[in-house]
Amino acid sequence: MSGEDAPPAVALRAVSKTFPNGTTALSSIDLTISAGSFTSLVGPSGCGKSTLLRVIAGLIPPTAGTVAWSKAARSLSMGFVFQDATLMPWATAAENVALPLRLANLPESDITARVSEALERVGLADFTQAYPRELSGGMKMRVSIARATVTGPELLLMDEPFAALDEFTRFKLNEDLLALWQRNRWTVAFVTHSIREAVFLSERVVVMSPHPGRIVADLAVALPGQRDAALRLGHAFADECARVTQSLGDAFSQRAAS
Amino acid sequence: MNGLKKLSRAILPLMFGIAVLGVWEVLVRVYDVPPYVLPGPSAIVLALWQSGGELLQALLVTLEVTIAALVLAAITGAGIAFLLAQSKLAEKTLFPYAVFLQVTPIVTIAPFIIIWVDNTYIVLLILAWIAAVFPIISNTLLGLKSADANLRELFRLYGASRGQTLLRLLAPSALPYFLGGLRISGGLALIGTVVAEMVAGTSGTRSGLASRLLEASYRLELARALACFALLSAAGFALYISLDALSRRLLRHWHESASTLETE
């Protein structure tokens, strides 16, 4: 497993979540995410991966178990990207990105500099004054990523961020996210139901199964750390996708047999 | 192109109106209808011309009450909605009374207000406020509750205070709904003022256009009464147009209702 020696950014111990309506979304989850790592959570719909991400974010409390974050000052150390861009339609791209900093009452000069830097990082330097409805789906998602990363987050949580985009846009955003991560080394927890996307992006793939949501496999991705778009074309990538799919199938059939 | 389109949209209803007025004038003249039963449009225009200054002044009195009541309803309505949105319990307890205020005909409340309050201006203001406030409360409340759930989570994640959430999330989310309520309330405030004037029986220099209409109809000066009616209708229409323009201006960058894509 990658980065065993790195300090954990977040550690979950025996976490369970049962909703008031009786649904058990998560059942005794143990998961440690090391600082600076890129971890994908994959699994079919309803396996509790979004719930797990929200528990990691501290947005919903677990019914049992503990969640330990590495930093006490949590409010600025997390970024969250939702499946849809979730921008404030009444605010420009720059104002949307500025939101986390404004909520933290940072000085205006500081905000301006960090916002333009964040928008530049995602390639939207020319669209700072655009309103969300003037932007394409991919551009909105870029604004959302800029907002989540403007604080220099300790932990970047992404909940199927590219699921609603077309494949061209999705590939491009995957590549850009990869490049951003390789440069900045945020700790990323990335929820997706695409194995190819998970393999392409991450160092580690955590597989979940539903009813109740639990971790059935935890795989290290055997691909070089330094990657780019060309990776998709090679045999190594195809083989790795096949390997992950295979062990995923094994994990599910074992569960079914037991 | 755009100007031409706008013009063509105005031409049809305008031509229809002129045609109706023409037929009306011809019928009144052909059948020799006495002016105390139904004056022709030309007689109404004449009445408007002869006592225009006086009627305009009365219109201003009416509009002053209407606008004051509308502003008051906007502020208190939004305030009440914010309070009700703070707790489900408060909403459940108090909202039925807001409905009560809305469904009770304003004419039936008027006599009590007139007894309890001395100042006629205040009486008019209260009645027009009662007529206008409900759509603002109910629409703003709906808007406050329809703020995006993911954005709410985001605000929570960043530890936003109650005030920050209100200012940066809830208020902007509720704005289109509030403005929708305001457009309805504009007309209601005018109706409230007119009804209040008729019931309260204002007189003298402070009397509004609705009192003038009533006076004229008592004296069977129907041309003058209809001139008052025309002015009131025009004022109501202008009020709606202004509120609509305000709404479009405030929402032009982001809300579908004020989409500018058509004119681009």
Interface residues (C-beta under 8 A of the other chain):
Chain A: R54 A57 G58 L59 R74 S75 L76 M78 F80 F82 D84 T86 M88 P89 W90 A91 L99 P100 R102 L103 A104 Y131 P132 R133
Chain B: D148 N150 L151 E153 L154 F155 R156 L157 Y158 G159 A160 Q164 R168 L169 P172 L175 H253 W254 H255
